[in-house]
């Protein structure tokens, strides 16, 4: 089983933030990055990025974090780690599935579709996290939505992958 480097960063949630952050991190570490998960909390965007370091000697996560922290002025490094690849996640069902052409999408679902990225968002009105996972079914986009009460019980990338696998099956 192979492993990959990941880094979790925070930045201001503004127009084009996803592209800007990826570009800054790529410049800082000298290798391509791929966003795999995002959280929105107020005006803050938290991104989990996968570093595509398969072709080179993988640097230590602490060195990656230091490089990004030093060179990327618009981001704050929250953590960096090396994670084993998940080959076949166990699919997880999602009770709330919205079809883009038929249902009204809440903002978190709309954002997940636009960015083509699993997106978690803190909802202050009912003190819960919402997770929107975009997927495709017979060429039609759909979004699975999950809710979780309480601030400390955030969603993870692994949970988003499991939901996406359940939506695709």
Kinemage of the C-alpha trace (Angstrom):
@kinemage 1
@onewidth
@group {chain A} dominant
@subgroup {mainchain}
@vectorlist {calphas} color= white
{ca unk a 1} P 0.000 0.000 0.000
{ca unk a 2} L 1.358 3.413 -0.956
{ca unk a 3} L 1.179 6.572 1.099
{ca unk a 4} L 0.759 10.191 0.125
{ca unk a 5} L 1.596 13.514 1.707
{ca unk a 6} L -1.283 15.742 2.682
{ca unk a 7} L -1.416 19.251 4.018
{ca unk a 8} L -4.294 21.125 5.663
{ca unk a 9} L -4.305 24.888 5.273
{ca unk a 10} L -6.583 27.818 6.067
{ca unk a 11} L -7.172 30.978 4.067
{ca unk a 12} L -9.806 33.661 3.593
{ca unk a 13} L -12.844 32.355 1.690
{ca unk a 14} L -13.051 34.702 -1.257
{ca unk a 15} L -13.605 34.412 -4.975
{ca unk a 16} L -10.960 32.197 -6.585
{ca unk a 17} L -9.481 31.138 -3.228
{ca unk a 18} L -9.247 27.462 -4.212
{ca unk a 19} L -7.188 28.149 -7.342
{ca unk a 20} L -5.039 30.772 -5.625
{ca unk a 21} L -4.186 28.510 -2.702
{ca unk a 22} L -3.344 25.542 -4.930
{ca unk a 23} L -1.077 27.767 -7.024
{ca unk a 24} L 0.694 29.180 -3.949
{ca unk a 25} L 1.226 25.756 -2.388
{ca unk a 26} L 2.476 24.296 -5.696
{ca unk a 27} L 4.985 27.149 -5.984
{ca unk a 28} L 6.112 26.656 -2.390
{ca unk a 29} L 6.681 22.884 -2.584
{ca unk a 30} L 7.587 22.517 -6.260
{ca unk a 31} L 5.076 19.789 -7.036
{ca unk a 32} L 1.413 19.597 -8.098
{ca unk a 33} L -1.308 19.535 -5.461
{ca unk a 34} L -4.874 18.329 -5.671
{ca unk a 35} L -7.647 19.585 -3.388
{ca unk a 36} L -9.538 16.639 -1.887
{ca unk a 37} L -11.756 18.206 0.790
{ca unk a 38} L -12.814 21.650 1.965
{ca unk a 39} L -14.505 23.139 5.022
{ca unk a 40} L -16.161 26.518 5.191
{ca unk a 41} L -16.516 28.175 8.547
{ca unk a 42} L -17.652 31.762 8.409
{ca unk a 43} L -15.214 33.613 6.153
{ca unk a 44} L -12.487 30.966 6.519
{ca unk a 45} L -11.773 28.244 3.946
{ca unk a 46} L -9.920 25.179 5.188
{ca unk a 47} L -8.498 22.932 2.472
{ca unk a 48} L -7.045 19.456 2.596
{ca unk a 49} L -4.599 19.068 -0.269
{ca unk a 50} L -2.982 15.913 -1.625
{ca unk a 51} L 0.553 16.393 -2.923
{ca unk a 52} L 1.246 14.498 -6.123
{ca unk a 53} L 4.710 13.343 -5.144
{ca unk a 54} L 4.670 9.866 -6.736
{ca unk a 55} L 7.496 10.537 -9.171
{ca unk a 56} L 9.953 12.044 -6.708
{ca unk a 57} L 11.433 11.268 -3.324
{ca unk a 58} L 8.644 12.313 -0.964
{ca unk a 59} L 9.738 15.046 1.437
{ca unk a 60} L 8.841 14.810 5.093
{ca unk a 61} L 5.500 16.401 5.993
{ca unk a 62} L 7.246 18.797 8.408
{ca unk a 63} L 9.452 20.078 5.561
{ca unk a 64} L 6.406 20.562 3.349
{ca unk a 65} L 4.641 22.490 6.086
{ca unk a 66} L 7.675 24.693 6.645
{ca unk a 67} L 8.059 25.395 2.906
{ca unk a 68} L 4.405 26.396 2.578
{ca unk a 69} L 4.426 28.409 5.795
{ca unk a 70} L 7.508 30.321 4.618
{ca unk a 71} L 6.577 30.934 0.966
{ca unk a 72} L 2.774 31.125 0.781
{ca unk a 73} L 1.731 34.387 2.399
{ca unk a 74} L -2.033 33.984 1.963
{ca unk a 75} L -2.302 30.627 3.742
{ca unk a 76} L -1.848 29.326 7.253
{ca unk a 77} L -0.599 25.754 7.609
{ca unk a 78} L -2.728 23.811 10.083
{ca unk a 79} L -1.112 20.382 9.709
{ca unk a 80} L 0.834 18.118 7.373
{ca unk a 81} L 1.033 14.330 7.442
{ca unk a 82} L 1.711 11.187 5.449
{ca unk a 83} L -1.400 9.057 4.937
{ca unk a 84} L -1.832 5.568 3.467
{ca unk a 85} L -3.929 5.472 0.303
{ca unk a 86} L -7.430 4.088 0.771
{ca unk a 87} L -7.875 1.591 -2.042
{ca unk a 88} L -11.488 0.469 -1.615
{ca unk a 89} L -13.473 2.485 0.895
{ca unk a 90} L -16.558 0.835 2.298
{ca unk a 91} L -19.491 2.599 0.603
{ca unk a 92} L -21.731 4.529 2.973
{ca unk a 93} L -25.361 5.299 2.282
{ca unk a 94} L -26.678 8.827 2.261
{ca unk a 95} L -30.341 9.438 3.060
{ca unk a 96} L -30.527 12.926 1.585
{ca unk a 97} L -29.589 12.879 -2.122
{ca unk a 98} L -30.441 15.896 -4.263
{ca unk a 99} L -30.658 15.938 -8.031
{ca unk a 100} L -29.432 19.162 -9.557
{ca unk a 101} L -32.285 19.427 -12.064
{ca unk a 102} L -35.041 18.551 -9.595
{ca unk a 103} L -34.180 19.856 -6.126
{ca unk a 104} L -33.337 23.199 -4.574
{ca unk a 105} L -29.724 23.033 -3.450
{ca unk a 106} L -28.586 24.528 -0.145
{ca unk a 107} L -25.488 26.755 -0.429
{ca unk a 108} L -23.076 24.029 0.731
{ca unk a 109} L -24.343 21.648 -1.984
{ca unk a 110} L -24.099 24.357 -4.632
{ca unk a 111} L -20.511 25.121 -3.546
{ca unk a 112} L -19.570 21.412 -3.616
{ca unk a 113} L -20.865 21.127 -7.181
{ca unk a 114} L -19.137 24.304 -8.360
{ca unk a 115} L -15.785 23.258 -6.898
{ca unk a 116} L -16.338 19.542 -7.655
{ca unk a 117} L -15.097 18.855 -4.147
{ca unk a 118} L -16.638 17.363 -0.990
{ca unk a 119} L -17.511 20.386 1.133
{ca unk a 120} L -18.314 20.636 4.835
{ca unk a 121} L -19.842 23.792 6.279
{ca unk a 122} L -20.619 24.848 9.816
{ca unk a 123} L -24.245 25.946 10.208
{ca unk a 124} L -24.493 28.273 13.209
{ca unk a 125} L -28.290 28.381 13.078
{ca unk a 126} L -28.657 24.784 14.271
{ca unk a 127} L -25.118 24.103 15.562
{ca unk a 128} L -24.343 21.399 13.035
{ca unk a 129} L -21.938 20.473 10.276
{ca unk a 130} L -23.307 19.825 6.817
{ca unk a 131} L -21.367 17.708 4.342
{ca unk a 132} L -22.137 17.895 0.622
{ca unk a 133} L -20.556 15.261 -1.613
{ca unk a 134} L -20.899 15.751 -5.379
{ca unk a 135} L -21.203 12.725 -7.652
{ca unk a 136} L -22.523 11.705 -11.056
{ca unk a 137} L -25.263 9.229 -11.898
{ca unk a 138} L -25.873 8.467 -15.579
{ca unk a 139} L -24.294 11.798 -16.589
{ca unk a 140} L -26.496 13.736 -14.159
{ca unk a 141} L -24.886 15.553 -11.240
{ca unk a 142} L -26.239 14.859 -7.787
{ca unk a 143} L -25.196 15.730 -4.260
{ca unk a 144} L -25.378 13.634 -1.113
{ca unk a 145} L -25.964 15.618 2.079
{ca unk a 146} L -25.147 14.561 5.630
{ca unk a 147} L -25.613 16.422 8.900
{ca unk a 148} L -23.778 16.088 12.172
{ca unk a 149} L -24.641 17.974 15.359
{ca unk a 150} L -21.971 19.568 17.506
{ca unk a 151} L -18.914 21.601 16.651
{ca unk a 152} L -16.267 19.050 17.636
{ca unk a 153} L -17.686 16.266 15.443
{ca unk a 154} L -16.401 17.405 12.057
{ca unk a 155} L -16.527 15.371 8.868
{ca unk a 156} L -13.403 13.864 7.340
{ca unk a 157} L -12.147 13.192 3.837
{ca unk a 158} L -12.531 9.445 4.431
{ca unk a 159} L -16.230 9.883 5.259
{ca unk a 160} L -16.698 11.941 2.087
{ca unk a 161} L -15.022 9.197 0.003
{ca unk a 162} L -17.280 6.571 1.583
{ca unk a 163} L -20.400 8.631 0.778
{ca unk a 164} L -19.210 9.266 -2.787
{ca unk a 165} L -18.666 5.503 -3.210
{ca unk a 166} L -22.186 4.875 -1.929
{ca unk a 167} L -23.658 7.426 -4.334
{ca unk a 168} L -21.778 5.906 -7.285
{ca unk a 169} L -22.997 2.379 -6.616
